Amino acid sequence: MFKTRFLSSVVLVIMMIGGIFAGPAVFTALFMTISLIGMMELYRIYGIHKKTPGILGYVLAVLFDLFLYFGQEDFAHVILICGLILLMAVYVIGFPRYDTNQIMAAYFGFVYIGVMLSYVFRIRAMEDGLILIWLVFICSWINDTCAYLVGILIGKHKMTPKLSPKKTYEGAVGGIAGTALIAALYGFIFKNQMETIVNPPVACAIACSLGAILSIFGDLAASAIKRNHDVKDYGKLIPGHGGILDRFDSMIFTAPVIYWVVEMLFKM
């Protein structure tokens, strides 16, 4: 299992590196695909992955991402409102084919996965995006690694024993501290390449530490959904990890935090 998990991680890292250096267009397409697969995994739980509410959710996510990519943020925001109206229309016209849980799940999946993960490629599209995008992966994957190691070494106090028995408060603190330290070091090393960022080491440390805090909730939220529906993994796409949501669940929360902290507090 460890070998399979490790090899899958290596492949994921290579894909991310390739996507990042291939440019904003390729990276946007990559994360659009990741979002759609993640949405399908969630929709499968509610039985709508091949039905009208789910299909409409996919279409909304694609339109939202395309409007963002072409700089039409106002139209992207319109999609948020029109999407809800259209899904409610499907609910009413097809009544009683779909129940309220399925309609809410369709819209939830669009926002929770499609909209939230769009911040990953939005960071890549920023002026210093080629450097800043790595903060997302530091925040998500370094945090997981540090939290795991600290939890194994000194973890004693369980955070949510019913939801995730292996997570401890010591591990959480270790993950946040480790992430902040690595992010600050990253900011210091590449400060000359972050031309539009005020005080890169501090900016990176604050953005990633806040992201690391919320990544805990992102991870636990995805786990809670699985527990509610007696699902072990969201899928089998990534050997040793499960589905897209099993691997990118924390990134759903970290990417928006990093984007807005950098954009609102540290952008020149």
N, C-alpha and C positions, 0 to 999 in steps of 0.2 A: 504493500500500500504506500509506504513512504517513497519508494522509487517511482511509482506511478505518479504520485502527487508532485514530486520534485520535477520530473520530466514535463509534466503538464505546466508547472509554474515557469519553467525555462521557455517553453513554447509561447506562453502568454507574454512573457517579458519581451521576447523577440518580436512578437506581433505588435506590441505597443511601441517598441523602439522604431520598428519599420514604419508604422503608421505616423508617428510623430515627425520623423525626418522626411517622410514622403510629402508632407505639406498639409495645409489646412483642409483642402478638398478631400484628400484620401482619408485623413483622420476623421473628418466629419462623417464620411461614408461608413467608416469602420464603426464609429460609435452609434450611428444611426442603426446599423445592423445589430449591434449589441443590444441596443434599446428594444428593438422589435422582437428579438429572441427572448429577452427578459420579460417583455409584456406577454408573449405567448406562453411562457412558463407560468406566469401568474394567472392569466386567463384560463389556462387548462384546469386550474384548481376550481374555478367557478363554472366550468363547462361552456365557456363562450369563445374559446380560442379559434373555432371555425364557424362561429355564428355571427350574425349581423352586428351586435354590439361590439364584439371583439374586432371584427374587420374594420368597423368605423374607428375604433381606438387606434389601430395601426395607421389608418389614413391620416388621422389627426396628428399623430406623432411625426409622420413623414412631412406633412405640410408645415408643422411647427418648426421642424429642423431646417427645412428649405428656406423658409422666410428668414430665420435667424442667419443662416449662412449668407444669404444675399442682402443682409443688412436691413431687412424690413421688420423691425421689432414690433412696430405698431400692429402689423398684420398678424404677427405671431401671437400677440396678446388677444387679438380678436378671435383667434382659433380657440383660445381657452373658454371664451364665452359661447361661441357658436357650437363648440363641441358638446357642451352640456345641453344646449337647446336641441341639437340634433339627436343626441342619445335619449332625451326625454320624449322626442317625437317618435323615435323607434319604439320606445316603451308604450306609448299611448296607441300608436297605429297597430302595433302587433299584440296588444293586450288580449289575453293573458299569457302570451307565449313566453315572455321573460318576466322574472320577478324583480323587485326593487334591488335586491342584493346583486344581481347580475349587472344591472344598469349602473349601479354605484361602483361596482368593481371595474367596469369598463372605463369609467371616467377616472377613477382612482389610479388604475394602472397607467393610463395616459400621463397623468400628472406625476405620480410617484416615480415612474421609471423614465418615460419619454421626456418630460420637461426637466426633471432633476438631472438626468445624465447629460442633457444638452449643455450643461455648464462645463463639462469636460472639454468639448471642442470649442466652446466660447472662450475658455482660457487660452487654448492653443491659438485662437484667432487674434488675441490681444497683441499689442505692439511688441512686447517682450515674451510672447507666448511660447516660443521654442524653449525658453529657460523656465518660465513660470509653470508650465504644464507638469514638470516633474514633481512639483509640490503636491499634486494630487496623489501621485503614486507613493511619495514619501509618507504622506499623511495616512493613506489607506494601508499600504503593505508594510512599511516600517513599523507603524503603530501595532499592527497585528503581531509582528515578529517580536517586538520588545515586550508587549503585553504577555505573550505566550511564555517567553523565557523567564520573565520576572515572576509570573504566576507559578511556573514549575518550580522555581528556586525557593520562593518565600511566600507564595500565595496561601493564605489560610482562611480569609473571610470571604464567603461566597456572596456575590452580588445578587444573582437571581437564581437560586438553587432549582426552582421548578422550571425555569425557562432555559437557562444555560448553566448547568451545574459546574462546568470547568472555569467559568469566569470569576475572578476574584477582584476585590478592591485594590489589592497590592498590584496585581497585574495591570489593572486599568491605569493606576498612577504611574507605573513603570512605562507603560505604553505611551502615555501623554508626555512624560518627561523625556523619554528617548526620542520621540518624534520631534519635540521642540528643539532638542539639542542637535539632532541631525539636520533639521531644517535651518537652524541658525548657522551651522557650519556650511551648509550648501549656499546660503545667502552670502556668507563671507567670501567663499571661494569664487562665486560667480557675480559678485556685486558690480563689477565693471561691465558685465553684459546686461544688467538690469538698468537700462538707462532711464526708464520712466518711473522707477520705484524709489521712494524716499527710504533711506536706511534699510537696504535689503536684508541684512541679518535679522534685525528686529521684525521687519515685515513678515519674513518667512517663518520666524519662530512663532509669532502671534497667530498668523493665519493657520499654520499647521497644528498648533496646540488646540485652538478652538475647533478645528476640523476633527482632531483626534477625539476630543470630548464627544462631539456629536456622532462620530463614527461608531461609538459604542451603542448609541441608540439605533443607528442605522442597522447594525448587525443584529441587535436584539429584536428590532421591529420585524425584520425578515424572518427571524426564528419564531417569533410569536405567531405570525401568519401560518407558518408550517405546523406549529403545534395545534392551532385552532382547527386545522383541517387534516390532522394526522398524516402529514406528508414528511418523509425523511429528507429528501432532497428535491429541489425544484426541477432538476433534470439530470441528464447523464452526458451532457455535451463535453464537459471537461473532466476527463478521468481523474479520480482521486479527490475531486473537489465538488462535483455535482453539476448543477446548471450555472447559467450566467448569473442568476441572482444569488447563488451560494458564494460566488467569488467576488461579485461587484456590489454586494449589498451595502457595505460601509461607504463606498465611493458615491452612492446616491446622495448621501448627506454631506460628505466632505467637499465635493466639488463646488456646490453653491456657496458654502461658507468661505472657501478660499477665494473664489471669484469676487464676492462682495467685500470681504475684508481688504483685499488688495485694491479693488476699484474705488472704494469709498474712503479708506483711511490712508493708503500709501501711494496712490497714483499721483504723479505730478500733474 
